[in-house]
Amino acid sequence: MRRKEEPRKWCDNCNYFIKHYQKVSYTFFSVDRCGECRIRKFTEEERLKLPYDFVCDKWTPKVGADTDIYEIKEELKEITAKLILIVKALSK
């Protein structure tokens, strides 16, 4: 059983996975579960034989995948406050 701290291993959150995008009227949308691995290219026959939730042994977490959105928002608030102080000091 997996611990709560460990990220779930999927190709989607692997550092070596490149997602495919679809362009619809000047906007790009990501296609779910569609992409390719930069490490290993599977043929169609190999892919059909793999189990549904197969993840290779080269899996590494995507850079920034463990960062919490709350932490990012708090950091941006601090940066904004500092920038406001800089603008006030420079406008005097």
C-alpha positions as CSV (number, residue, x, y, z in Angstrom):
1,M,0.0,0.0,0.0
2,R,1.3,3.4,-0.9
3,R,1.9,6.1,1.7
4,K,0.0,9.4,1.4
5,E,3.3,11.4,1.0
6,E,4.4,9.4,-2.1
7,P,3.1,10.7,-5.4
8,R,1.1,8.3,-7.5
9,K,3.2,7.1,-10.4
10,W,1.6,7.8,-13.7
11,C,3.2,8.7,-17.0
12,D,1.4,12.0,-16.8
13,N,3.4,13.2,-13.8
14,C,6.7,11.7,-15.0
15,N,9.6,14.1,-15.8
16,Y,10.3,12.2,-19.1
17,F,6.7,12.4,-20.4
18,I,5.8,14.9,-23.1
19,K,2.1,15.6,-23.4
20,H,0.4,16.0,-26.7
21,Y,-1.8,19.1,-27.4
22,Q,-4.6,19.7,-29.8
23,K,-5.2,23.1,-31.4
24,V,-8.8,24.2,-31.7
25,S,-9.5,27.7,-33.0
26,Y,-6.3,29.4,-31.8
27,T,-6.3,27.7,-28.4
28,F,-4.3,24.7,-27.3
29,F,-5.9,21.9,-25.2
30,S,-4.0,19.0,-23.6
31,V,-5.2,15.6,-24.6
32,D,-5.7,13.3,-21.6
33,R,-3.4,10.3,-21.4
34,C,-1.9,11.1,-24.7
35,G,1.8,11.8,-25.1
36,E,5.2,10.1,-25.5
37,C,8.1,9.1,-23.3
38,R,11.5,10.6,-24.0
39,I,13.2,7.5,-22.6
40,R,11.6,4.6,-24.4
41,K,9.4,4.5,-27.5
42,F,6.9,1.6,-27.5
43,T,5.6,0.1,-30.6
44,E,1.8,-0.3,-31.0
45,E,2.1,-4.0,-30.4
46,E,4.1,-3.5,-27.2
47,R,1.7,-0.8,-25.9
48,L,-1.3,-3.2,-26.4
49,K,0.4,-5.8,-24.3
50,L,1.1,-3.5,-21.4
51,P,-1.3,-3.4,-18.4
52,Y,-3.5,-0.3,-18.0
53,D,-1.5,1.4,-15.2
54,F,2.0,0.4,-16.3
55,V,4.8,2.7,-15.3
56,C,8.4,2.0,-16.3
57,D,11.3,1.8,-13.8
58,K,12.7,5.1,-15.1
59,W,9.8,7.1,-13.6
60,T,10.9,10.3,-11.8
61,P,8.6,13.0,-10.4
62,K,7.9,16.0,-12.7
63,V,9.8,19.0,-11.6
64,G,7.6,21.2,-9.5
65,A,4.9,18.5,-9.2
66,D,5.2,18.4,-5.4
67,T,4.8,22.2,-5.0
68,D,1.6,23.2,-3.3
69,I,-0.6,25.9,-4.9
70,Y,-1.1,27.6,-1.6
71,E,2.7,28.0,-1.2
72,I,3.0,29.6,-4.6
73,K,0.1,32.0,-3.9
74,E,1.7,33.1,-0.6
75,E,5.1,33.6,-2.3
76,L,3.4,35.7,-5.0
77,K,1.7,37.9,-2.3
78,E,5.1,38.5,-0.7
79,I,6.7,39.5,-4.0
80,T,3.7,41.8,-4.8
81,A,4.1,43.6,-1.4
82,K,7.8,44.1,-2.0
83,L,7.2,45.4,-5.5
84,I,4.7,47.9,-4.2
85,L,7.2,49.2,-1.6
86,I,9.9,49.5,-4.4
87,V,7.5,51.4,-6.6
88,K,6.6,53.8,-3.8
89,A,10.2,54.4,-2.9
90,L,11.2,55.1,-6.5
91,S,8.2,57.4,-7.2
92,K,9.3,59.9,-4.4
